[in-house]
Every structure is written in structure tokens, then in C-alpha cells.
Amino acid sequence: MITAASYLEKLFSLEGKVVLFTGAAGGIGSALCKALAQAGASVALCDINLSSLQALQGEIVQADGGASVHLLDVTDKENISACVEEIVRMYGHIDVLVNCAGINKRIGLADYDEQTYDRIMDINLKGTFFVTQAVARQMKEQFLRTGKGGSIINIGSHNTGWVLGGCSVYAATKSGVYALTKSESVEWAKYGIRSNCISPGHIQTPLTTVTWEHPTRSKYLLEHIAMNRPGYPEDIVGVCILLASDASAYITGCEYRVDGGCISGGQPWEYDTDF
Ligand SMILES: NC(=O)c1ccc[n+]([C@@H]2O[C@H](COP(=O)([O-])OP(=O)(O)OC[C@H]3O[C@@H](n4cnc5c(N)ncnc54)[C@H](O)[C@@H]3O)[C@@H](O)[C@H]2O)c1
């Protein structure tokens, strides 16, 4: 008899899959890496923050999951090539790429200096581009050899559709990440490579502490979230497992918003009846 648990396990299992995960040490990254490992994947944890990566690996291994640590600066092309090679040497293949490394700096449009502009672009957009290029070459080679390509999951942002003041460069990078997602889906479907974008809303992590602890900005955000609470990294787990698994075999080029009803309109205004 097929039980619900065994049916779901077969549908969403990541058993045997290898995930290269950038920005693994961050708030969203570490929650997603733990979940992917829990679902059966071996996760290659990549970030610039070595001590946090090692702590995360310890937690995953303690929970009987598989994870390895790889120091990766996504702005360094040589580092990217060496890291991809190291992971392929270690596991033999890469089935899923999650591009999660990202930064933000909240400054008015008129006040950005070139260095800050370049740094945000280099990590969020250029870094995502070249990590993806290196991993997709590997996935293409795997497809030609075995018939199996892979799944790319780009972490975009709410800011691709609903822009906050002071986030112009960040919003431009994340809109670019979504545009890349669509190009990847179009150009690489023939190699069995799918690409999708998860655009989180306002998630409580180190990146957004400055906003959630701010007296007026946090109030503003809550008013614009229909569910009237911040998102948590764990809220993104479900869609990430879906996109990493074969359950999403016919899904590519899509953006998934995980925003508690922000883009849909946030808190309603006063109205007369409940109907
Ligand atoms: N927190 C949110 O509300 C939110 C909303 C929308 C999108 N996002 C996106 O989600 C992703 C993760 O965000 P988070 O909130 O977990 O932030 P975070 O600051 O907790 O994590 C970001 C991670 O990226 C790593 N990183 C930074 N520069 C790097 C580089 N050059 N090379 C490799 N790694 C680097 C950091 O070390 C850190 O571990 C980011 O892409 C962010 O833009 C976050």
C-alpha cells in the first residue's frame, strides 16, 4: 500500500541530489540548507563567512544530513571556477544551484557613490550571473552524458515588483536576477536545465534587522503585509523544496512570491461590511 507519507516522500525527495548553495551562512540561506539536507540532499555550503559555514555544517551533520563547506566569494571568477571544480570532484555532479548570496545598502538615489553601487551589483547580479554560468556548464555536460540537467533557484526579492525607498540599486539587481531567470529558462531548457526565482517579501534576518528594529519602517511594513507579520526564513522552505525536486519538472522561468500578501495589497483599508 502507498501511504501518504511514502507518496509525498517520492514526489518531493531530494535523495541523491547535490545542491550548490551560495550565501549559505545567512539567515535565509542557513534555514534553506538545513531543510534541503533534511529532504535528503547533500548540500555544498558556499559563503565568505567560514565560521558560520562550519557551525551550519555541524548542525546539519548532527541531524544526520550531508553537507560540505566551501569558501566562495561570488565576485571572484577564479574562486567560482575552483569552487565548482572542487564540488564536482567531491560529489561527481551538481543537480541544484541556489543563488542566495546578496547584500543591500539603503541609500537615496541621489546619494549613491560608485563604490557602493558596484559592490551591490557585483554580488547580487554579476556574482549570480557567473556562478550560474559555471554551474550550468556542468549541468549541460551532465545532461549530454546522462540525460539529467538540473534546477537553478535564484533568490530575487519583493523589490522586483514593489519598490521601497532607498533600495534603488538593490531593486535593479533583483529585477536583473528575475530577467536572468527567464533567459536561463529559455536558453537552457534544451539541456534539461530549469530556472526559477523565489522573491521573498519582508523576512526577518540579519539583512533586515535594521528595518524590523526601526520604529517607523517596521510599522509601515506591517501595514503593507496582509498577514500582518514578518516572514521567517522557514516560510520559504516549501517552495524551495518544490523547485529543487522533480515535482517541479515542468516549471521553469517563473517567479514565486513569498510575501504574506504584500504585493496583493497589504492590510485592507476601513470598509463597511464583512461581506
Ligand atoms: N531578508 C529579506 O527580507 C529578503 C527579502 C528579499 C530577498 N532577500 C534575499 O535573500 C538572500 C539572503 O538574504 P538574507 O536576508 O538571508 O541575508 P543575510 O545577510 O543573512 O545573508 C546573506 C549571505 O550572503 C553572504 N555573502 C555576502 N557577500 C557574499 C559574497 N561576495 N560571496 C558569497 N557570499 C556572500 C553573506 O556572508 C551572508 O551569509 C539575499 O539574496 C537577499 O537579497 C532577502
The ligand as an ORCA input file, in Angstrom:
! r2SCAN-3c Opt
* xyz 0 1
  N      15.643     39.117      4.331
  C      14.760     39.555      3.464
  O      13.734     40.150      3.830
  C      14.954     39.337      1.997
  C      13.928     39.728      1.144
  C      14.073     39.528     -0.217
  C      15.223     38.939     -0.699
  N      16.225     38.574      0.140
  C      17.412     37.966     -0.442
  O      17.669     36.733      0.180
  C      19.064     36.454      0.155
  C      19.546     36.134      1.559
  O      19.249     37.240      2.397
  P      19.307     37.171      3.988
  O      18.205     38.014      4.458
  O      19.436     35.775      4.435
  O      20.653     37.989      4.236
  P      21.935     37.626      5.108
  O      22.719     38.888      5.168
  O      21.540     36.971      6.365
  O      22.687     36.559      4.179
  C      23.405     36.903      3.031
  C      24.591     35.961      2.919
  O      25.310     36.294      1.721
  C      26.685     36.162      2.027
  N      27.509     36.949      1.093
  C      27.639     38.303      1.059
  N      28.558     38.628      0.123
  C      28.988     37.480     -0.433
  C      29.936     37.175     -1.453
  N      30.642     38.135     -2.065
  N      30.126     35.872     -1.788
  C      29.440     34.897     -1.145
  N      28.550     35.114     -0.169
  C      28.332     36.399      0.178
  C      26.810     36.690      3.457
  O      28.026     36.266      4.065
  C      25.572     36.111      4.086
  O      25.841     34.848      4.678
  C      19.731     37.706     -0.434
  O      19.968     37.497     -1.806
  C      18.681     38.771     -0.249
  O      18.790     39.804     -1.187
  C      16.123     38.757      1.497
*
